[in-house]
């Protein structure tokens, strides 16, 4: 099992369509607010455009001593020298290739929606898995009903893999995720849409700390 330490308890997931300002500005504000882990999702971009934006986010995160995970594109993660890659649940066969290409210190994560998927990912050597949707979420409408924090406890107990709670997580609901064994929460909507992303990020981090 991986002993790699995750960058922090709050993984901010990007969404340039939902961002109230240019994405680079929103991410900068989230970093100012205290997050040290960014997941560059936004996969609906022309490759060259996505690479340029990814390079800007890489420089931004590194200047803040934070980590950048690239969503779903191993080639881009390698080209940018990113801190890790996050693979879809249908790409478990790429986990070992990602480790070989990005190296032993890279963070390799996957998206999962069941305990069985997490178990398979753990066997392939990932560092963590996001489990979703924990709560009802507008961004996760096609993955069935909310799993609830009990699913986190089940996955952690059965697999031992670090689980990051995703889907409908807010400052008001993340305490249940931490109590159930999540090592972190992944949040997209709240910081992306916020008029003040830095303040929203601080709110989420404080809520995590108070839940401990």
Phi, psi and omega in degrees: 000143182293140175250012180295136182273134178286153186295339182172176184276354181235115176258111180271124182260129185279151175203094185294334179289326181269352182288136181283355181210176176307140188302320180300320179292321179295315179297319178301319179293320178297321176295319176298328180284349173121351178291148178235024181209120180239133175251109179279100185270276171018069184269355182269049182235153172298138187308315181295320179295319180293323179296318179297316179293320178298321179296321178294318179291323176301310181299321181294314181292317181295325178293339178261011183056042179243173183248145177243123174254134179264130180277119166069014183218095182296321180299316181294319179301317180291316182297323182276348186067033183294166183283343179181180179224145177243118185260151176289160181296343178270009183236034179297336179289351180264356186299311182294323178295322178296319179296316182296322185278320185269343176100169187291339183265352181291149175269120179248119180234163177222158173268135179222154180232359177217162176295324180297320178296320179295320179298318179294319179295320179298320180295334180273351174099024177289165179268332181197166173223140168276139177243126184207162352274129178288318175236167178301136185213133178294334182274354180231055186282343188259013185247025176083187183291162178301137183280328183080159181301335180301329179293328177296311181301318179298314182295316181295316182295319185279331186246332184076359181282140174301128182247131176253120182284133183222143175105102176073013182283131178227175177297338180272345183245349187289339179301320179295328178292316180294319179298330181278352176115002177296140178271346181194170173234145177250127186228133179244300190302310187299307180289329181291319184273345188298143173294331179230085183300327179296316179295319179295321178296316178298321179299316180294317181293319178298319180298320177296314181298319180289340180279349185282000000 
